[in-house]
Amino acid sequence: MKLDPSRAALVVIDPQVDFMSPSSPAWPVVGESVTEHNVVPNLVRLFRAAKSADMPVVISPHYYYLHDHKWKVQGPLEILQHKLGMFDRKGPLTLDGFAGSGAEWMPEFKEYIEDGKTIVCSPHKLYGPQVNDLVLQLGKQRINQVVLAGMAANLCVESHLRHLLEHGFEVAVVRDAIAAAKLPEGDGYMAALINFRFIANGLWTTDRSIQEMARG
């Protein structure tokens, strides 16, 4: 895969406090991986490079509203996230309580996301972008190449990757700008990396991604 910045976008999944900050209730299981792969500093570098290359930056966030807590059908991770209050907002039409919450952007990313140019999609609710407007937003910008980063590697990142590939996009995953939980059953990051080697069009480092963005 060779990146053409004129038809490419940086897509970042869940760049939020509840996934990437030591204050997150998920930190005991994701913190080691986030730290080991320098995810937050590398995402800052990717944001900066994409802005410099005038490449669109698109955020696919995760939010839960009060009505989401009333789901009658839930998987184990959804149950846990609701129990912990992860990504919670008071409602889709209000930002009351958003500032300083776990649903908010990491402070390191705010200047890039809140610059008036970044596309913030509607939230994905489980793992993939099937129910948000990510594919629509990319298509409306005539984008068919994606540099993909964010959280969590074996869940939302892999689900976004598979969905984008099925829609004909070329996708490179930035291997040191993703992380995942480490559990007794294994390392979610390594599980994802095995699949990415088979299915992604590119599996790049942050350094390689920045070089590709500078081609334009």
C-alpha positions in Angstrom: 0.0 0.0 0.0 1.3 3.4 -1.0 -0.6 6.3 0.6 -2.0 9.1 -1.6 -2.8 11.9 0.9 -5.2 13.4 -1.6 -7.6 10.5 -1.2 -6.7 9.3 2.3 -7.8 10.0 5.9 -6.5 9.3 9.4 -9.3 7.5 11.3 -8.8 7.4 15.1 -11.1 5.2 17.2 -12.1 6.1 20.8 -9.3 8.6 21.6 -11.0 9.1 24.9 -10.1 9.3 28.6 -11.9 6.0 29.4 -9.5 4.0 27.2 -6.2 5.9 27.3 -5.8 7.5 30.7 -4.5 6.1 34.0 -7.7 7.5 35.5 -9.8 5.1 33.4 -11.5 2.2 35.1 -10.1 0.1 32.3 -6.5 1.1 33.0 -5.8 -2.1 35.1 -6.2 -4.2 32.0 -5.3 -1.8 29.1 -2.7 0.4 30.8 0.3 -1.8 30.2 -0.4 -2.1 26.5 -1.1 1.6 26.1 2.1 2.5 27.8 4.2 -0.2 26.1 3.3 0.9 22.6 3.5 4.7 23.4 -0.1 5.0 22.1 -0.8 8.5 23.3 2.4 10.2 22.1 2.2 8.3 18.8 -1.3 9.5 18.2 -0.2 13.0 18.9 2.4 12.6 16.2 -0.1 11.1 13.8 -2.6 13.9 14.4 0.1 16.5 13.8 1.3 14.8 10.6 -2.1 14.4 9.1 -2.9 18.1 9.8 0.4 19.1 8.2 -0.4 17.0 5.1 -3.9 18.5 4.9 -5.4 15.0 5.2 -8.8 14.7 6.7 -8.9 13.4 10.3 -12.0 11.4 11.3 -12.9 10.3 14.8 -15.1 7.3 15.5 -16.1 7.8 19.1 -17.8 5.6 21.7 -20.6 7.1 23.8 -23.3 5.5 25.9 -26.4 7.4 26.8 -29.0 6.7 29.6 -31.2 4.6 27.3 -28.2 2.4 26.4 -28.0 1.2 30.0 -31.5 -0.3 29.6 -30.4 -2.8 26.9 -32.0 -6.2 27.4 -29.5 -8.0 25.2 -25.8 -7.4 26.2 -22.4 -9.0 25.8 -20.0 -9.3 28.7 -17.9 -6.3 27.7 -21.1 -4.1 27.3 -22.2 -5.2 30.8 -18.8 -4.3 32.3 -18.6 -0.9 30.5 -22.1 0.0 31.7 -21.3 -1.1 35.2 -18.1 1.0 35.2 -19.8 4.0 33.6 -17.4 4.0 30.7 -18.0 6.5 27.9 -21.2 7.7 29.6 -22.9 10.9 28.5 -26.2 12.3 29.9 -27.8 12.3 26.4 -27.1 12.7 22.7 -28.4 16.3 22.7 -26.4 17.7 25.6 -22.8 18.2 26.6 -23.7 18.7 30.2 -21.0 16.9 32.3 -19.0 16.0 29.2 -15.9 18.2 30.1 -13.6 16.3 32.4 -15.5 13.0 32.0 -14.3 9.7 30.8 -16.1 10.2 27.5 -14.1 13.3 26.7 -11.0 13.4 24.4 -7.6 12.9 26.0 -6.2 16.3 26.8 -3.3 15.7 24.4 -5.6 15.4 21.5 -8.0 18.3 22.0 -6.2 20.9 20.0 -6.3 18.6 16.9 -9.8 17.3 17.3 -11.4 20.6 18.3 -9.8 22.7 15.5 -13.0 23.0 13.5 -11.8 20.8 10.7 -11.9 17.3 12.2 -14.8 15.1 11.4 -16.4 13.6 14.5 -18.7 10.8 13.6 -21.8 9.7 15.4 -20.9 7.0 18.0 -20.4 3.4 17.4 -22.1 1.4 20.0 -20.4 -2.0 20.1 -17.2 -2.5 18.0 -17.6 -1.7 14.3 -18.8 1.3 12.4 -21.9 -0.3 11.0 -24.3 1.9 12.9 -22.4 5.2 12.7 -21.7 7.5 9.8 -18.0 6.8 9.3 -18.3 5.2 5.9 -20.7 7.9 4.7 -18.3 10.7 5.9 -15.4 9.1 4.2 -17.3 8.5 0.9 -18.5 12.2 0.9 -14.8 13.2 1.0 -14.0 10.8 -1.8 -11.6 9.0 0.5 -10.7 5.4 -0.3 -7.6 4.9 1.8 -7.5 4.9 5.6 -4.7 5.1 8.2 -6.3 3.4 11.2 -5.4 3.9 14.9 -6.9 3.9 18.3 -8.5 1.5 20.8 -8.9 -1.4 21.3 -6.8 -3.4 18.9 -8.7 -6.7 18.9 -12.1 -5.2 19.3 -13.0 -1.8 17.8 -9.9 -1.5 15.6 -10.3 -4.9 14.1 -14.0 -4.4 13.6 -13.5 -1.1 11.9 -10.7 -2.6 9.7 -12.9 -5.5 8.6 -15.9 -3.3 7.8 -13.8 -0.8 5.8 -12.1 -3.6 3.9 -15.5 -5.1 3.0 -16.5 -1.7 1.6 -13.5 -1.5 -0.7 -11.2 0.7 1.3 -7.4 0.3 1.5 -6.5 0.3 5.2 -3.2 0.5 6.9 -3.2 -0.1 10.7 -0.6 1.8 12.8 0.8 -0.9 15.0 2.2 1.3 17.7 -0.8 3.6 17.9 -3.1 0.8 19.1 -3.4 -1.2 22.3 -5.6 -3.7 24.0 -6.4 -5.5 27.2 -4.1 -8.1 28.7 -6.0 -10.9 30.4 -5.1 -14.3 31.8 -6.4 -15.8 28.5 -3.8 -13.8 26.5 -2.8 -10.4 25.0 -5.5 -8.8 22.9 -2.9 -6.7 21.1 -1.0 -9.8 19.9 -4.2 -11.5 18.9 -5.2 -8.5 16.8 -1.7 -8.3 15.2 -1.9 -11.8 13.9 -5.1 -11.0 12.1 -3.8 -7.7 10.8 -0.9 -9.4 9.2 -3.4 -11.4 7.1 -6.0 -8.9 6.3 -4.7 -5.3 6.5 -3.3 -3.6 3.4 -0.5 -2.2 5.5 0.8 -2.7 9.0 2.9 0.3 9.7 4.7 2.0 12.5 4.0 5.6 13.4 7.3 6.6 11.7 6.3 4.8 8.5 2.8 6.4 8.6 4.2 9.9 8.9 6.6 9.3 6.0 3.6 8.1 3.9 1.6 11.2 4.8 4.4 13.5 3.8 4.3 12.1 0.2 1.7 14.7 -0.7 
